[in-house]
Amino acid sequence: MAALVRTMVRIRAFENAAEQASRGGVSAYGKAADGTARVRGPLHLSTGQEAVPAGVCAHLATDDYLTSTHRGHGHTLAKGADLTRMMCELFGKATGFNGGKGGSMHIADFSVGMLGANGVVAAGLPIAVGAAHAQKLQGRTGITVCFFGDGAINRGPFLEALNWAQVYQLPVLFVCEDNRWSATTASGPMISGEGASARAESFGIPATKVDGNDVIAVHAAAERLVAEVRGGGARACCTPSPTA
Ligand SMILES: Cc1ncc(C[n+]2csc(CCOP(=O)(O)OP(=O)(O)O)c2C)c(N)n1
């Protein structure tokens, strides 16, 4: 439990500091008019969603892969990426993960299996499936975890990725962080049917729903799901946050 709380606090502290540093607006050039440093480019925080990456990533090893979203700081830190290099990336510094060229939405740290945040909604899904296919073909022990938002499930790559993962029985865990919003648009009126879990099940992928605000419940569900994925075959997990 202490380790989960530590991860959540670490994520919140990082994002609070990044938000503080971007006060007055993010800057295209990394500096405000008065010359002070600024976060460079867009900054999407995951405040309130820390329980999901903390609970899921607690079960992952370095050789497991992870793909993320435009809201990827929590996933990246929970996977073990270096906090200082992440902050350097936000400030556009050469010492950042991408030499300061990528910024918040393109942070990647291959050394811990973090294959990248992604500014394109649903783009992480096919990348995760490709990574999981490589793991299977090469007979590696690692699995891939794919985080995405509920807004991603109306995009084509979501359907293509789940289909491919099930057809080839790939070691991938799809985790839908359902905060009930697609950024600024309420997701509910835009989603037909029963949502992420039902769509996964329609492909034959077993799906689990767990309260995304309850880190202990997420941790317990993920422990089982990760073990099942290691045993072979895809799984899906939807983490609705009732109070989002
Ligand atoms: C392909 C694509 N279309 C539109 C956008 C603009 N956009 C940015 S965030 C977002 C909503 C994402 O919703 P969700 O995945 O649920 O994540 P949330 O922001 O709610 O955490 C959209 C449509 C985009 N980045 N990529």
The ligand as an SDF file (V2000), in Angstrom:
LIG
                    3D

 26 27  0  0  0  0  0  0  0  0999 V2000
   -7.1070   11.8170  -33.8890 C   0  0  0  0  0  0  0  0  0  0  0  0
   -7.3490   12.9660  -32.9770 C   0  0  0  0  0  0  0  0  0  0  0  0
   -8.5220   13.6490  -33.0610 N   0  0  0  0  0  0  0  0  0  0  0  0
   -8.7580   14.6900  -32.2490 C   0  0  0  0  0  0  0  0  0  0  0  0
   -7.8220   15.1080  -31.3450 C   0  0  0  0  0  0  0  0  0  0  0  0
   -8.0930   16.2770  -30.4200 C   0  0  0  0  0  0  0  0  0  0  0  0
   -8.2450   15.7880  -29.0510 N   0  0  0  0  0  0  0  0  0  0  0  0
   -7.3020   15.9640  -28.1140 C   0  0  0  0  0  0  0  0  0  0  0  0
   -7.7050   15.2530  -26.6490 S   0  0  0  0  0  0  0  0  0  0  0  0
   -9.1670   14.7090  -27.2690 C   0  0  0  0  0  0  0  0  0  0  0  0
  -10.1160   13.9190  -26.4070 C   0  0  0  0  0  0  0  0  0  0  0  0
   -9.4760   12.7350  -25.7980 C   0  0  0  0  0  0  0  0  0  0  0  0
  -10.3720   12.0760  -24.9390 O   0  0  0  0  0  0  0  0  0  0  0  0
   -9.8820   10.8930  -24.0450 P   0  0  0  0  0  0  0  0  0  0  0  0
   -9.0690    9.9730  -24.8730 O   0  0  0  0  0  0  0  0  0  0  0  0
  -11.0700   10.3400  -23.3620 O   0  0  0  0  0  0  0  0  0  0  0  0
   -8.8910   11.5610  -23.0100 O   0  0  0  0  0  0  0  0  0  0  0  0
   -9.1510   12.7270  -21.9290 P   0  0  0  0  0  0  0  0  0  0  0  0
   -8.6010   13.9760  -22.5250 O   0  0  0  0  0  0  0  0  0  0  0  0
  -10.6060   12.8120  -21.6610 O   0  0  0  0  0  0  0  0  0  0  0  0
   -8.3690   12.2990  -20.7570 O   0  0  0  0  0  0  0  0  0  0  0  0
   -9.3290   15.0850  -28.5850 C   0  0  0  0  0  0  0  0  0  0  0  0
  -10.5230   14.7380  -29.3990 C   0  0  0  0  0  0  0  0  0  0  0  0
   -6.6000   14.4020  -31.3130 C   0  0  0  0  0  0  0  0  0  0  0  0
   -5.6260   14.7350  -30.4570 N   0  0  0  0  0  0  0  0  0  0  0  0
   -6.3940   13.3400  -32.1180 N   0  0  0  0  0  0  0  0  0  0  0  0
  1  2  1  0
  2  3  1  0
  2 26  2  0
  3  4  2  0
  4  5  1  0
  5  6  1  0
  5 24  2  0
  6  7  1  0
  7  8  2  0
  7 22  1  0
  8  9  1  0
  9 10  1  0
 10 11  1  0
 10 22  2  0
 11 12  1  0
 12 13  1  0
 13 14  1  0
 14 15  2  0
 14 16  1  0
 14 17  1  0
 17 18  1  0
 18 19  2  0
 18 20  1  0
 18 21  1  0
 22 23  1  0
 24 25  1  0
 24 26  1  0
M  CHG  1   7   1
M  END
$$$$
